[in-house]
Amino acid sequence: MNDLGRAGGYLALFSEIAIVLLVTTLFGVLLGYWIDERLNTLPIFVVAGLLLGFGAGGLAVKRLITRFLASFDRAPDRNDRS
């Protein structure tokens, strides 16, 4: 894969990581806030949702990076002439 393709791949990966972390963490916080509103226990489930959302995002990022690196291992290098 040429350098421009790798740069685009890295840019896409970084964008995906940011979006995944943002969405999972935000979902966890909003779900925790909704539960806290119902039970009148405001900080407890917001914090739990934050931690669970960030943990879920971390696992998703690990899977993204693993899949991304595996795709680079399979891609033929055009500079390799052997």
C-alpha positions as a Markdown table, in Angstrom:
| # | Residue | x | y | z |
|---|---|---|---|---|
| 1 | Met | 0.0 | 0.0 | 0.0 |
| 2 | Asn | 1.4 | 3.4 | -0.9 |
| 3 | Asp | 2.0 | 6.2 | 1.6 |
| 4 | Leu | -1.1 | 8.1 | 0.6 |
| 5 | Gly | -3.3 | 5.1 | 1.1 |
| 6 | Arg | -1.8 | 4.5 | 4.5 |
| 7 | Ala | -2.3 | 8.1 | 5.5 |
| 8 | Gly | -5.9 | 7.9 | 4.5 |
| 9 | Gly | -6.3 | 4.7 | 6.4 |
| 10 | Tyr | -4.8 | 6.2 | 9.5 |
| 11 | Leu | -7.0 | 9.3 | 9.2 |
| 12 | Ala | -10.1 | 7.1 | 8.9 |
| 13 | Leu | -9.0 | 5.0 | 11.9 |
| 14 | Phe | -8.5 | 8.1 | 14.1 |
| 15 | Ser | -11.9 | 9.5 | 13.0 |
| 16 | Glu | -13.6 | 6.2 | 13.8 |
| 17 | Ile | -11.9 | 6.0 | 17.2 |
| 18 | Ala | -13.1 | 9.5 | 18.1 |
| 19 | Ile | -16.7 | 8.8 | 17.0 |
| 20 | Val | -16.9 | 5.5 | 18.8 |
| 21 | Leu | -15.5 | 6.9 | 22.1 |
| 22 | Leu | -17.8 | 9.9 | 21.9 |
| 23 | Val | -21.0 | 7.9 | 21.1 |
| 24 | Thr | -20.5 | 5.1 | 23.6 |
| 25 | Thr | -19.6 | 7.5 | 26.4 |
| 26 | Leu | -22.4 | 9.9 | 25.6 |
| 27 | Phe | -24.9 | 7.0 | 25.4 |
| 28 | Gly | -23.7 | 5.7 | 28.8 |
| 29 | Val | -24.0 | 9.1 | 30.5 |
| 30 | Leu | -27.4 | 9.8 | 29.0 |
| 31 | Leu | -28.7 | 6.4 | 30.0 |
| 32 | Gly | -27.3 | 6.9 | 33.5 |
| 33 | Tyr | -28.9 | 10.3 | 33.7 |
| 34 | Trp | -32.3 | 8.9 | 32.6 |
| 35 | Ile | -32.1 | 6.2 | 35.3 |
| 36 | Asp | -31.1 | 8.7 | 37.9 |
| 37 | Glu | -34.0 | 11.0 | 37.0 |
| 38 | Arg | -36.4 | 8.1 | 37.5 |
| 39 | Leu | -34.9 | 6.9 | 40.8 |
| 40 | Asn | -33.8 | 10.4 | 42.1 |
| 41 | Thr | -30.2 | 9.2 | 42.7 |
| 42 | Leu | -28.5 | 11.8 | 40.5 |
| 43 | Pro | -24.8 | 11.1 | 40.5 |
| 44 | Ile | -24.7 | 7.4 | 40.9 |
| 45 | Phe | -25.9 | 6.1 | 37.6 |
| 46 | Val | -24.4 | 8.9 | 35.6 |
| 47 | Val | -21.0 | 7.9 | 36.9 |
| 48 | Ala | -21.7 | 4.2 | 36.3 |
| 49 | Gly | -22.9 | 5.0 | 32.8 |
| 50 | Leu | -19.8 | 7.1 | 32.1 |
| 51 | Leu | -17.6 | 4.2 | 33.2 |
| 52 | Leu | -19.6 | 1.6 | 31.3 |
| 53 | Gly | -19.7 | 3.7 | 28.2 |
| 54 | Phe | -16.0 | 4.4 | 28.2 |
| 55 | Gly | -15.3 | 0.8 | 28.9 |
| 56 | Ala | -17.5 | -0.3 | 26.0 |
| 57 | Gly | -15.8 | 2.3 | 23.8 |
| 58 | Gly | -12.4 | 1.0 | 24.8 |
| 59 | Leu | -13.3 | -2.5 | 23.8 |
| 60 | Ala | -14.7 | -1.3 | 20.5 |
| 61 | Val | -11.5 | 0.7 | 19.8 |
| 62 | Lys | -9.4 | -2.4 | 20.5 |
| 63 | Arg | -11.4 | -4.3 | 17.9 |
| 64 | Leu | -11.1 | -1.5 | 15.4 |
| 65 | Ile | -7.3 | -1.3 | 15.8 |
| 66 | Thr | -6.9 | -5.1 | 15.7 |
| 67 | Arg | -8.9 | -5.3 | 12.5 |
| 68 | Phe | -7.1 | -2.3 | 11.0 |
| 69 | Leu | -3.7 | -3.7 | 11.7 |
| 70 | Ala | -4.7 | -7.1 | 10.3 |
| 71 | Ser | -5.8 | -5.4 | 7.0 |
| 72 | Phe | -2.3 | -3.9 | 6.7 |
| 73 | Asp | -0.7 | -7.3 | 7.2 |
| 74 | Arg | -2.7 | -8.7 | 4.4 |
| 75 | Ala | -2.2 | -5.8 | 2.0 |
| 76 | Pro | 0.7 | -6.3 | -0.5 |
| 77 | Asp | 3.5 | -3.8 | -0.5 |
| 78 | Arg | 4.2 | -2.4 | -3.9 |
| 79 | Asn | 7.8 | -1.6 | -3.0 |
| 80 | Asp | 8.5 | -5.3 | -2.2 |
| 81 | Arg | 9.8 | -6.8 | -5.5 |
| 82 | Ser | 10.7 | -10.3 | -4.2 |
